Amino acid sequence: FSPDGSRVASGSSMSAASRDAQGTLKVFDLAGGEEVLSLRGHDGLVEALTFSPDGTLLASAGTPRAPAFGIESDRTLKVWNATTGEELCTYSAHHRGGRAVVWSPDAARIYSGGMDGRLKAWPSTAPPEARVLHGHTGPVFRVTFSPNGKRLASCGGSGEGSRPDGQAPDNAVHVWDVETGSQLLVLAEHTSTVLALAWGPEGKRIASGGVDRTIRVWDVDTGTRQRQFANQDGVVEGLAFSPDGTLVACAAGNAAALWDLADTRVHARLALPDPLHTIAFSPDGAWVAAGSTAGTITLWDGKSAAGNRSIPTGLSLTRVCFSPDSRTVAAAHTNGTVTLWDVATGRQTAVMTGPDRTVQWLDFSPDGHRLASCTTDMMLKVWDVPSATEVYTIRAHAGPVTCAAFSPDGTTIATCGQDGLIKLWEAPRTPSTRPAPFSTGG
């Protein structure tokens, strides 16, 4: 019932895609019995809905697949305008479906309980619209901020999800002004898709690499190429500068290599049994971490390249990154989970579980309290690291999201995707959006 008792809302067991469905939610006027709203949007059972305290908004939660009813999967929490029926925001709330929804008294937050055993808190209004940067003519695979946060670099090329307008992919590195959104440089010497990108610690160089098996180091102020390495191990999947700027770490094929930028030679090379997709330097320069498709994180000394050791995660890896204090390494997996590992002991310290979709990228906030992840199902997620719980989820792109990066001041998250776009989002900073574990025990 609405707070004033004049209306009643009901949830449907019909799919929004069903030919016979009139809408998954209905609102009726009690005085005359007329249907005043029919809201389509959920794609499954709606078992939880409630009006806001002032009656102007309606929150609803979807539940997973119900084979007996022929209903598709739905895991979303939606907020609607209870007068016009406009869908205001959607969150990917519970990977096993939502079963309970309640508003806070001030209507600032919505609390949802789900079959995943968690109680989560969500902003009742959608995050501000992202700023969109246009310029790539194909999928964008990496985006990263300069150390001072004033510039942004991105790279892309061909791949599944190319633009429908028929433009050829540019296979280039783009540099942007963050404040104005204007494109400053297009570095277009690569002959194929650019998959890897890293800023030098001083903010004046960018390293790029990809399918053409080369690593190129650029002067960002002049747009000229300073160095070029012919990598013999395969497609360049990952790059990272050492904190002192003297080395570039490369993940390609089954090998991790450290290139010396002074003499353009391989400083050290580590051959591994499985293909690598990702590599990272710890912020203190003590460690290099490489992640394999077989699920192993290999750690080796960042200076001597000696004493390598392995952390078997048991799950295929797509990305590794270090926390700002260098004590934790985070791993992204193909089954939708994010795991955290203690660098000193090799022990797992946390698991963050999302829908069964590949996590493409991870990045810690500068204070280490937040972790951004992005997935093949178009979603950007932000996690609270101390509690290992979700802060929010938003549909970020019209296709797989390939990368997410925090700005150095932690106020902005940049994303890119196979839709060819780069988006800048306001990062969550308030404790009120922090979800808390919900115990189902007695």
C-alpha positions, 0 to 999 in steps of 0.5 A: 500500500502507498503511505496514504492508503490511496494506492496498492502495488502488485508484483507479477510472475510474468516475464517482461519479455512475455508476449502476454505480459502487461507489465511486471508491476501494477499500481491500482487506485483503491477508490475506483479500482482502476489500474493507473500504472503498468510497469515493464522492466523486470525479467522474472518474478517480482517478490518484493516491492514497497513505496517510499515514505512519501509515496512518490517512489516505488522500489522492486526486486527481481528473483532468479529463474523459476523453471516451473513458470518458464521465467527468465533470470532477474537479479535487479533492484529497480526504483520507479517514479510512482506517478509517471512510471519512469524507471529511475535507476537499476542496480544488480543487487543479489546474484541469487535474487532479491526477496525483501525491500525496505526504505530508510525513513528519510528515503535516502537509502533502500535496503534489500535482502537476498537469497545470497544471505546479504543485506545491502544498502543502495542510494535511492537516486541513481549516480550522476550520469557519466561524462562520455568521451568519443573518439575511438572507432572500435572497441576500447580495451584499456583506460588509465589516468596519469599520475596527476589525474589531469590526463587519461590514456586509452587504447583499442582496436578491433574485436567482438563488438565493433562499431555498427557504423562500419568505421575501421578500428584505429588500433591507436593510443588516445590521450585526453584532457580529463577536465575538458574531455578534449582529445589531446593526442592520437598515437597510431603507429601500432599495426593491430589492436592495442591491448596493454597500456601503462603510464610512467610514474612521472606522467610524461611517458606511456607504454603500449603493446598489443597484437602486433607483438611490439612495446612502444614507449611514447613521450606524451608531451610531444607525441613522439615515440621514444623506444620500441621493443620487438617482443618475441613471446607473443601478443602483449597482454599486460604492461606495467612501469616500475615505480622508479620508471627504469623498467617495464614489465610485460606479460606475453604468451607464457612469459613475464619479462622486465625490459630495461628502458635505458638499453632496450634489453630484457633485464629478466625473463620468467618462463611459465607453464601457462599463458599470462593475461596480466602483470603488475608492479607493487607500488613499493617496487618490491614485487612483480605479480603475473596472473595466468589463465590456469589461476596461478599468481606468480610473485617475483622480486621486482629488482633482482627478478629472483625468488619467485613463488606461486599463489594457486587461486584455483580459478582462471585469472584475467587481472591482478593488481596490488593494493596501495600499501603493497600488502594485498594482491587482488585477482579477477576471475572468469566465474564472477569472483574477486579474491584478495591475497596476502602478499607476505603469506600467500593466504586468501583474505577475502572473496567477493562474489558477483554473477557468473560473468567474467571479471575483466578488470580491477583497480583499487581506490587510492586509499585502498578502501574501495575496489572497482571491477567490471564484467562482460555483462556491462556492469561496473561494480564498486566493492568495500574492501574491509567488509568485502561487500558490494557498494553499488553496481551500475550498468555502465556500457552497452556491451562488455566493460573492458577496464575500470580505473580510479583517478589518483584523487579517488573521486572519479572512475573511468570505464571503457568498453566494446561499445567504443566509449569511455565514461567518467563516473563519480566514485562513491565516497559516503559510508551510507552506501556501504552494504553490511553482511546479513546473517541467516543463522539463528 
